[in-house]
Amino acid sequence: MALPALLGVGAIVGFFTRILEWLVSRVASRFTSRLAGMLVWTTLYLTLLAALATTFALIINGINASLPSELANGMAAVKPDNLEGCIAAIYSSKVAMWVFQQKKQLIDWEQGRPVL
């Protein structure tokens, strides 16, 4: 009588193990797909922002190179030598703040969503 009871317990344990395995795989699948999506969008935004910063630096250098010599000398007297670096630092700090805010919003949004 004890042997059939043990076989029944094994079947029940196997059944609950399969259910738990299915549940964990479903949660992990949803979590990783969301995480991958967030990483793709964040990478896209950062790439576009880096391209925009490079474009700003090229525009500033292009304006300075295409000016007549008298005007370029006048601007050189007013414009600091490290203007491009200053603009890059200001822009980089704004991008860093934006990335931080987006990360915070994504974390808050993910914490509010149901997992399943």
N, C-alpha and C positions, 0 to 999 in steps of 0.2 A: 504494500500500500504506500510506502514511503517513496519508492522509486517513481511512480507516476506523478506524485505530488511534486517531486523535484523537477521532473521534466516540464511540468506546467509552469513552475516558477521560472525556469530558464526561458521558456517561450514568452512569458510576460516581461521579463527583464529585457529580452531581445527586442520585443515590440517597443518598449519605452526607450530603449537605446536608439532604435531607428527614428523614432519621433524626435528625440533630442538632437540627433545628428542632422535631421532635416531642418529643424528650427535653427540650429547654429549655422548651418551652411547658408540658409536663406538670409539671416541677419548679416553674416559676413559678406555675402554677395552684394546686398543692397548698400552696405557701408562702403565697401571698396569701390563700387561703381560711383557713388556720390563723391567719394574722396578723389577719384580719378577725374571726374568732371570738374570739381573745384580746382584741382591742380592745373588742368588744361586751360581753364579760363584765366586763372591767375597768371600763368606763364604767358598767355596771349597778351594780357594787359601790360605786364612788365616789359615784354618785347616791344610793344607799341610805344610805351612811354620812353624806353631807351632810344628807340628810333627818333622819337620827337626831340629828345635832348640833343642827339647828334645833329639833327636838322637845325636846331636853334644855334648850335655852335658854328655850323657851316654857314648859316645866314649871316651871323655876326662877322665872321672872318671874310665872307664874300663882300659885305658892304664896305668894310675897311679897305679891301684890296681894289675895289672899283671906283673909289673916289678920286677926284683930281688931287694933285699933289699938295696944293695949298690947303684945301679942305682937310685932307688926311693929316697934314701937319698940325692944323688947328685942333682937330679931334684928338690927336696924340697928346696935345698939351693938356686936354681936359680928361680924356679917358685914361683910367689906370692901366698899367701893363697887364694886370691879372684880371681884367674884366671878364674874360671867358670863364676863368676859374671861379670867380664870384657868382656869375650867373649859374654855372653848373652846380655850385654848392647850394644856392637858393633853390634851384629846381629839384635837386636831389633830396633836399629836406622836405619839400612839398610832396614829392613822390613817396618818400618814406612814410610821411604822415597819412597819405591816402592809402597806402598798402596796409598800414596798421589799422586804419578805420575799416577797410574792407575785410580784413581778417577777423576783426571783432564782430562785424555784422554777420559774417559767415558762421562763426562759432555760435553766436546767439541764435541764428536761424536754424542751425543743425540741432542745437539743444532743444529747440521748441518743436521739432518734427518728430512724429512717431517713427519708430525703427521699422516696424513691419508694414 
